[in-house]
């Protein structure tokens, strides 16, 4: 059975890399919609993770690898997301809806020793999947002589593979490190057409990403044994970019044949160039503080910072501004010893967040906020020391604005996953 789980972990990762994930038109800028870290446990609590040390032995924290002092079992997680986005703009009173379901996370974690814990994870980090067509009429002296169309299209997914190690220095203090490898291809196309012209003017950008960086984490937790109350403080920083993003840009004219392909010999290149960027994934930092009661409840507040970066976009340099995020959330477990009432052993999660985004368009910051909730429904034979189960999460929120004919995005994201946890590696007592 355990061999089947390991083979599934490898094969599922192959299909995850081939996914096409739909998202916001704002994904047209930069590296697309950032999905990470979108584990159910994290998103159901508003995104808190930096000062979150699970009370249970079956949950591995990848966001801050120092927060795994209580992790004792081998854990396999498989998670999927269903995203539902509802767009509106005052320009021509346009509305649109997009839905997407995709595999959002697979992970394998296990203890190497009582003090040293290790985890492997694979997730989509960001994605592009948008198509926008803007049309207007060209006129002279009140007479319409042509219709012009501007078509924007993007596709591709940037994935991340991670390996994390956490080390418990003493009863209160722990440190951790995570190595992150980002890979994938992102594609953007802008086509300009006119009804009275055969040729199409196309601006094409292809980004090939191979990037590597590190996340360092630390945590401190003080437990009052007389009251079972605990205070947790955590911090992380991500730095050390190596590798780069190779960008190919092409401005050309062409026309399509009857099969929808560029007609042979019709393309005329106006400009073509290649660039390389090493500042794709800039410095990030997070700090959090949490307070709770052992095996009962927990509440945390967290602040995240990401430094702005520059990225090639349709032959020009796009500067993204610094972004900030404030999250608050936690969990509640009514009574894990009450085996007469199943719902007393369910873990209930809750949270909210506000994010000042890295985009500023037409003088408007593209910000995001939302609320979230979720549950861990334990399997029948689960206990406090083996908290395996079905995880469900819900996230509702808003991004963008209607001002200056920009786009307002409302979203409802549903998440479902399984956490299989057991003690795989035991010493043989009898032959």
Protein Blocks (a to p, Z undefined) as FASTA:
>chain_A
ZZmmmmmmmmmmmmmmmpccdddfklmgojbjafbdcbfklmmnoopaklcccfbfkbcc
fklmmlmmmpcbdcddddddddddddddfehpiacdddddddfbdcddddfbfkbccddd
dddfbdcdddddddddddeehiafbdcddddddedddddddddddddfblmbccdddddd
dedddddddddddfkbfbdcdddddddddddddddddddddddfknopacdddddddehi
ecjdddddddddddddfkopacehkaccfbdcddddfklpgcddddddddddehkbccdd
dddddddddddeehiacdddddddddddddddfblmlmkbmklmpccdddddddddfbde
ehiacdddddddddddddfkbcfklcccdddddddddedjfehhiacddddddddddddd
ddfbacdfbZZ
